[in-house]
Every structure is written in C-alpha cells, then in structure tokens.
Amino acid sequence: MPSRIQALRRQAFQRQQGHCFYCSVSMRLLSPHELPGGTADKSGCARLRCTAEHLVARCEGGGNNAENIVAACDHCNRTRHRRKSPPDPENYRIEVQARVRRGAWHYLWVHKRALFVSR
C-alpha cells in the first residue's frame, strides 16, 4: 500500500498530466520507459523522475495535503532546495520557464525530444 505522500505525488502527477509544475517537462513516475520517445542515458532520466513538492515547506507549516503538493521533476525540486534561501514557488516557476525557453535548463536531448508543454 502506498504511503500518503506517494498517493499525493501520483494524484499531482495525474492532475498535471505528467508534467512538472515548474519546467513543464514530461516526467516519469516509475520507469524511464514511460518517457515519450524511449529512454536516454540513466543520469538524464533520473532528473525527470516525478517527486512530490511541497509548495509551503513542512517546516514552515505546510501540510501533506493535495492543495500543498505538486508534481515536480527531480531536477527542479533539488535545484530549488539547494539554494540557501529557496525562492517562493511562483517566482521559481517564472525563473525556470525563462531558462527552459532559452534551452538552458535540461539536457539537450530533453529539448530535442520536445518533452515540454508550453504554458
């Protein structure tokens, strides 16, 4: 039986039609074979793994509920939280989208396969 956070991650993944909240890339939930166009190198596919992202961090009072959980690719989630002071979700989303438009966010093969949806 999946944990609560796993169930919320799956719900967010489905609600977002399999696309990252921040960069809009197609993500994989379980296997790299889920990605459109087949697999690429393993390290690149790991970056596209779906994670549960808390919009309001738990340490700041955010809960494990559907309103506070979105699906984000591992790359976006880790990059945001590696910062000394992570930006709020909406400002981070704007920053990431700008970098995606320049082709400067994911590996080149992700852009070549057009794994993004436009917002």
Secondary structure by P-SEA (a helix, b strand, c coil): cccaaaaaaaaaaaaacccccccccccccccccccccccccaaaaaaacbbbbcccccccccccccccbbbbcaaaaaaaaaccccccaaaaaaaaaaaaaacccccaaaaaacccccc
